[in-house]
């Protein structure tokens, strides 16, 4: 599994690109919920393309268009794996119980968890 170590700021920008499918720096700036300098967004998107290899940068006219080359699922799996390893002694129950204790869980969430556990048990 590829190791994606992304900051909250990088994830915030990547989320916009994932949701749109592709985006220019201007598109990302327009969708941000807070005011950020155009050059800061441009620098970070370039880093995500060139160094972290999660975006592809394509020249279209005078602008660059950024497209995701990794899925939200790939990044989330990698980051959860790192959290489990670093913060929870590489034990899944510690991670899962910590996640469950963060907030009130709805009946629908509990039902979905029971279904997932049942499917895991029958697959083994």
Phi and psi in degrees as GROMACS dihedral restraints (atoms count N, CA, C in turn):
[ dihedral_restraints ]
;  ai    aj    ak    al  type     phi  dphi    fc
    3     4     5     6     1   -67.8    20    10
    4     5     6     7     1   142.6    20    10
    6     7     8     9     1   -96.3    20    10
    7     8     9    10     1   107.0    20    10
    9    10    11    12     1  -101.0    20    10
   10    11    12    13     1   115.3    20    10
   12    13    14    15     1  -114.9    20    10
   13    14    15    16     1    98.4    20    10
   15    16    17    18     1  -117.2    20    10
   16    17    18    19     1   143.3    20    10
   18    19    20    21     1   -78.7    20    10
   19    20    21    22     1   166.2    20    10
   21    22    23    24     1   -59.2    20    10
   22    23    24    25     1   -39.6    20    10
   24    25    26    27     1   -63.2    20    10
   25    26    27    28     1   -44.9    20    10
   27    28    29    30     1   -62.8    20    10
   28    29    30    31     1   -40.9    20    10
   30    31    32    33     1   -64.9    20    10
   31    32    33    34     1   -36.1    20    10
   33    34    35    36     1   -61.0    20    10
   34    35    36    37     1   -44.6    20    10
   36    37    38    39     1   -70.0    20    10
   37    38    39    40     1   -43.4    20    10
   39    40    41    42     1   -61.8    20    10
   40    41    42    43     1   -36.4    20    10
   42    43    44    45     1   -58.6    20    10
   43    44    45    46     1   -40.8    20    10
   45    46    47    48     1   -64.9    20    10
   46    47    48    49     1   -43.8    20    10
   48    49    50    51     1   -65.2    20    10
   49    50    51    52     1   -42.5    20    10
   51    52    53    54     1   -57.9    20    10
   52    53    54    55     1   -47.5    20    10
   54    55    56    57     1   -64.3    20    10
   55    56    57    58     1   -36.8    20    10
   57    58    59    60     1   -84.9    20    10
   58    59    60    61     1   -26.0    20    10
   60    61    62    63     1    93.1    20    10
   61    62    63    64     1   -37.5    20    10
   63    64    65    66     1  -161.3    20    10
   64    65    66    67     1   155.2    20    10
   66    67    68    69     1  -160.9    20    10
   67    68    69    70     1   149.0    20    10
   69    70    71    72     1   -91.0    20    10
   70    71    72    73     1   172.0    20    10
   72    73    74    75     1   -59.1    20    10
   73    74    75    76     1   -42.4    20    10
   75    76    77    78     1   -61.2    20    10
   76    77    78    79     1   -41.3    20    10
   78    79    80    81     1   -59.4    20    10
   79    80    81    82     1   -45.4    20    10
   81    82    83    84     1   -64.8    20    10
   82    83    84    85     1   -45.8    20    10
   84    85    86    87     1   -57.9    20    10
   85    86    87    88     1   -40.8    20    10
   87    88    89    90     1   -66.9    20    10
   88    89    90    91     1   -29.2    20    10
   90    91    92    93     1   -94.1    20    10
   91    92    93    94     1   -10.0    20    10
   93    94    95    96     1   -64.4    20    10
   94    95    96    97     1   143.3    20    10
   96    97    98    99     1   -82.3    20    10
   97    98    99   100     1    -3.6    20    10
   99   100   101   102     1  -136.7    20    10
  100   101   102   103     1   161.4    20    10
  102   103   104   105     1   -81.4    20    10
  103   104   105   106     1   120.0    20    10
  105   106   107   108     1  -130.4    20    10
  106   107   108   109     1   148.9    20    10
  108   109   110   111     1   -65.4    20    10
  109   110   111   112     1   138.8    20    10
  111   112   113   114     1   -53.1    20    10
  112   113   114   115     1   -43.3    20    10
  114   115   116   117     1   -67.1    20    10
  115   116   117   118     1   -32.7    20    10
  117   118   119   120     1   -66.8    20    10
  118   119   120   121     1   -43.1    20    10
  120   121   122   123     1   -64.7    20    10
  121   122   123   124     1   -44.8    20    10
  123   124   125   126     1   -60.1    20    10
  124   125   126   127     1   -45.0    20    10
  126   127   128   129     1   -61.8    20    10
  127   128   129   130     1   -42.8    20    10
  129   130   131   132     1   -69.6    20    10
  130   131   132   133     1   -41.5    20    10
  132   133   134   135     1   -63.5    20    10
  133   134   135   136     1   -38.1    20    10
  135   136   137   138     1   -63.9    20    10
  136   137   138   139     1   -41.7    20    10
  138   139   140   141     1   -61.8    20    10
  139   140   141   142     1   -43.2    20    10
  141   142   143   144     1   -64.6    20    10
  142   143   144   145     1   -28.2    20    10
  144   145   146   147     1   -84.5    20    10
  145   146   147   148     1   -49.3    20    10
  147   148   149   150     1   -84.0    20    10
  148   149   150   151     1   -39.7    20    10
  150   151   152   153     1  -100.2    20    10
  151   152   153   154     1   -48.4    20    10
  153   154   155   156     1   -86.9    20    10
  154   155   156   157     1   -12.9    20    10
  156   157   158   159     1    56.2    20    10
  157   158   159   160     1    42.2    20    10
  159   160   161   162     1  -110.3    20    10
  160   161   162   163     1   -12.2    20    10
  162   163   164   165     1  -125.8    20    10
  163   164   165   166     1   154.3    20    10
  165   166   167   168     1  -111.2    20    10
  166   167   168   169     1   135.3    20    10
  168   169   170   171     1  -109.0    20    10
  169   170   171   172     1   123.3    20    10
  171   172   173   174     1  -123.2    20    10
  172   173   174   175     1   130.6    20    10
  174   175   176   177     1   -78.5    20    10
  175   176   177   178     1   124.2    20    10
  177   178   179   180     1  -132.8    20    10
  178   179   180   181     1   105.0    20    10
  180   181   182   183     1    67.6    20    10
  181   182   183   184     1  -126.5    20    10
  183   184   185   186     1   -92.9    20    10
  184   185   186   187     1    -8.3    20    10
  186   187   188   189     1  -111.4    20    10
  187   188   189   190     1   160.2    20    10
  189   190   191   192     1   -97.6    20    10
  190   191   192   193     1   139.7    20    10
  192   193   194   195     1  -109.9    20    10
  193   194   195   196     1   134.3    20    10
  195   196   197   198     1  -108.3    20    10
  196   197   198   199     1   133.6    20    10
  198   199   200   201     1  -126.4    20    10
  199   200   201   202     1   142.0    20    10
  201   202   203   204     1   -70.5    20    10
  202   203   204   205     1   139.8    20    10
  204   205   206   207     1  -114.9    20    10
  205   206   207   208     1     1.4    20    10
  207   208   209   210     1  -129.8    20    10
  208   209   210   211     1   151.3    20    10
  210   211   212   213     1   -87.7    20    10
  211   212   213   214     1   162.2    20    10
  213   214   215   216     1   -58.0    20    10
  214   215   216   217     1   -38.3    20    10
  216   217   218   219     1   -64.4    20    10
  217   218   219   220     1   -42.2    20    10
  219   220   221   222     1   -61.3    20    10
  220   221   222   223     1   -44.6    20    10
  222   223   224   225     1   -67.5    20    10
  223   224   225   226     1   -43.9    20    10
  225   226   227   228     1   -64.7    20    10
  226   227   228   229     1   -39.7    20    10
  228   229   230   231     1   -62.1    20    10
  229   230   231   232     1   -44.0    20    10
  231   232   233   234     1   -63.4    20    10
  232   233   234   235     1   -45.5    20    10
  234   235   236   237     1   -69.4    20    10
  235   236   237   238     1   -37.2    20    10
  237   238   239   240     1   -66.6    20    10
  238   239   240   241     1   -38.2    20    10
  240   241   242   243     1   -60.9    20    10
  241   242   243   244     1   -44.4    20    10
  243   244   245   246     1   -63.8    20    10
  244   245   246   247     1   -42.1    20    10
  246   247   248   249     1   -59.9    20    10
  247   248   249   250     1   -46.1    20    10
  249   250   251   252     1   -60.8    20    10
  250   251   252   253     1   -44.1    20    10
  252   253   254   255     1   -67.6    20    10
  253   254   255   256     1   -46.1    20    10
  255   256   257   258     1   -83.4    20    10
  256   257   258   259     1   -43.8    20    10
  258   259   260   261     1   -98.6    20    10
  259   260   261   262     1   -19.5    20    10
  261   262   263   264     1  -124.1    20    10
  262   263   264   265     1    26.5    20    10
  264   265   266   267     1    58.5    20    10
  265   266   267   268     1    28.0    20    10
  267   268   269   270     1    59.1    20    10
  268   269   270   271     1    30.3    20    10
  270   271   272   273     1  -114.3    20    10
  271   272   273   274     1   125.7    20    10
  273   274   275   276     1   -63.7    20    10
  274   275   276   277     1   -44.8    20    10
  276   277   278   279     1   -56.4    20    10
  277   278   279   280     1   -38.5    20    10
  279   280   281   282     1   -62.6    20    10
  280   281   282   283     1   -44.2    20    10
  282   283   284   285     1   -63.6    20    10
  283   284   285   286     1   -49.0    20    10
  285   286   287   288     1   -62.8    20    10
  286   287   288   289     1   -45.2    20    10
  288   289   290   291     1   -65.6    20    10
  289   290   291   292     1   -35.9    20    10
  291   292   293   294     1   -64.4    20    10
  292   293   294   295     1   -44.1    20    10
  294   295   296   297     1   -61.9    20    10
  295   296   297   298     1   -40.9    20    10
  297   298   299   300     1   -68.5    20    10
  298   299   300   301     1   -27.1    20    10
  300   301   302   303     1   -87.1    20    10
  301   302   303   304     1    -2.7    20    10
  303   304   305   306     1   -69.4    20    10
  304   305   306   307     1   -36.4    20    10
  306   307   308   309     1  -155.1    20    10
  307   308   309   310     1   169.7    20    10
  309   310   311   312     1   -65.8    20    10
  310   311   312   313     1   136.0    20    10
  312   313   314   315     1  -104.7    20    10
  313   314   315   316     1   132.6    20    10
  315   316   317   318     1   -74.9    20    10
  316   317   318   319     1   164.7    20    10
  318   319   320   321     1   -61.8    20    10
  319   320   321   322     1   -37.3    20    10
  321   322   323   324     1   -64.3    20    10
  322   323   324   325     1   -40.0    20    10
  324   325   326   327     1   -64.4    20    10
  325   326   327   328     1   -41.3    20    10
  327   328   329   330     1   -63.5    20    10
  328   329   330   331     1   -42.9    20    10
  330   331   332   333     1   -62.8    20    10
  331   332   333   334     1   -42.0    20    10
  333   334   335   336     1   -64.6    20    10
  334   335   336   337     1   -39.8    20    10
  336   337   338   339     1   -64.5    20    10
  337   338   339   340     1   -42.6    20    10
  339   340   341   342     1   -61.8    20    10
  340   341   342   343     1   -41.4    20    10
  342   343   344   345     1   -63.4    20    10
  343   344   345   346     1   -44.2    20    10
  345   346   347   348     1   -63.6    20    10
  346   347   348   349     1   -41.9    20    10
  348   349   350   351     1   -65.4    20    10
  349   350   351   352     1   -41.9    20    10
  351   352   353   354     1   -61.8    20    10
  352   353   354   355     1   -42.2    20    10
  354   355   356   357     1   -65.1    20    10
  355   356   357   358     1   -39.5    20    10
  357   358   359   360     1   -63.2    20    10
  358   359   360   361     1   -42.6    20    10
  360   361   362   363     1   -65.4    20    10
  361   362   363   364     1   -40.0    20    10
  363   364   365   366     1   -75.3    20    10
  364   365   366   367     1   -20.7    20    10
  366   367   368   369     1   -80.0    20    10
  367   368   369   370     1   -15.7    20    10
